């Protein structure tokens, strides 16, 4: 059993919540299979949606597929088989430009097999509740139940980490992140897996970028002495992994395959083709590392999409090395006026490049916070982020989901005037004011600001 599966081997039962007429209601994982209405499982990237759907699909009468598999399968009955419930993962990974199209396309395929019961997952930031619910209700004559995965609490995180760390070490890891205001990372199972890998090697990271940077270094290393001679140096190896990851994400493909061209089907990229990309000559070597996982014989994909987004963005930025190339790169993401849902993660990490940061942050400020690293910003980048958030909040006062975010990069004394205005101005939307207050909680700039006591009490800062 590899490290990834060992890290997931400890069962932590998940709790979900939904809004009902009686207010917010919690639902235990064990109760999901008894539900009869269509279920939509929502959560941030890495929150464990796929693992939860795998668990649901283990029961008799359930069949599992990805949204892309459903769309490209000429006869979707071959996916359902004798099952009564189809479990559909990763709606958000479809390369769809227009809001609502992904749900409509999936429903069309479900209609071809008589509208069976289904369970569907999607990143919460990419789910449009009103249009999605209405589309499902039109076809099923039944309101779907939207269920949000709750983040791990500290006890869950300790239990999860204790699989591969001692209980004492797990507790110290949780304390480390809590003390640095990075507790938002602890609620995410996928991030905890990266934390677990890094914690076994020694010191702990201070930012999300540092966590991903160190995790990718660990994942690329060969641990077998017998294969050490074929190990690539760091830069060419990670560049090759980034090339493969970017190709998968930008094309909406599922896997790189070592098949003859005549046998490559939709959703697959031939290794021979991606090897022609810059740095691509080493992709075959990197497919053998823990940065990738086998998805069948001669079929490979990134270990996790978030790792693919991180490495893919680094590779794209490295090769967009002049103004013309940068304009062409950004047009892939910005030409429709809205960053496509399936590309928000890789787009967010482009902000690590100073030459791209301004345009990337301005185009999708919440993407930086949710998928990139809003803890490690320059003063200018933090100022741009605040301005972009203010514009977003003016256009959509309900722009954020109601969970913890990590955005310490704005907690700078140089930004006191901007922060004070956003906190105290009556016209600041509540969601933005709360986001700012949460970001500066416990930081030196919070003491400098001294806003009215009632503003502090909004998030328990006094």
Helices and strands as residue ranges (DSSP letters): H 3-8, E 15-20, E 23-28, G 29-34, E 39-43, H 49-57, E 62-66, H 67-72, H 77-80, E 85-89, G 91-93, H 101-111, E 117-123, G 124-126, H 129-140, E 145-149, H 154-161, H 167-179, G 183-185, H 189-199, H 208-220, G 225-230, H 234-251, E 255-257, G 261-263, E 268-270, H 271-274, G 280-282, H 283-286, E 292-294, E 299-302, H 305-319, H 323-334, G 341-343, H 344-349, G 350-352, H 354-363, H 365-371, H 379-395, G 408-410, G 413-415, H 416-424, H 430-440, H 444-449, H 453-457
